[in-house]
């Protein structure tokens, strides 16, 4: 059901447009996409999506946060690999800042990817936001994925939230409503808002009965939403093929288990009843907007 406080699809702008309309932003906007492995990353959809943005836009590592301060290596253990000559190489849990090298995007994109820290979340958040300030970041997009009772056969539509009224109006986000235990993404979002940083949170639902990674359909949904939010064009054909194959695979598994098949049918019926008005209006308009934008870009 469409939120009465949300603008219609035709009124949605990208976050880039919103930043360019700000008289204090006199340069090419700088946007930081953030995703963490762990509690905030069901099916690894969030980190996979942000990594795919970095892969397609040739992201290069800029810096690493102070890993020894924040990780319990008995929980998040380092991984040993072997080089061609037999010597060992150790990959430590860490949080990396990368900068995308594509000069053709309307915004200058940075990525923050890592493992949710075990210790000193307040210090970790302060270091992350200090790093963002040093790189003159204008807005932060926090990307997550959560387990949900949504059926795999229906669109896994990400939810956008922001604590800023103007941002919500511009990009079609909702006011945050969640209360309860949170992960590092929630801490960063709340802290960034307090210091006045433009912040948007994006969460994709992952069907809880197929929560194993990867979750290509949720990843694809996040990539489509990121395309519109930060005004960037990505090649999503391979991701779309993976998502279609994933759906076929889940269908085959469900066909072998009558109880699971019946459970999925009930989820589908509940979802269809709940979102029928959106399916006939809002979502169709947004998909048409995406089609026109991709056509105009080539």
Secondary structure, DSSP 8 states (H G I E B T S, - for coil): ---TTS--GGG---HHHHHHTSTT--SS-EEEEEEEESTTBGGGHHHHHHHHHHHHTTEEEEEE--GGGT--TTTS--EEEE-TTS-EEEE---EEEEEE--TTSSSEEEEEEEE--SS-HHHHHHHHHHHHHHTT--EEEEEEEEEES--TTS----EEE-S-HHHHHHHT-B-----S---HHHHHHHHHHHTT-EEEEEEEEEEGGG--S--HHHHHHHHHHHHHHHT-----HHHHHHHHHHHHHHHHHHHT-HHHHHHHHHHHHHHHHHHHHHHHTHHHHHHHHHHHHHHHT-
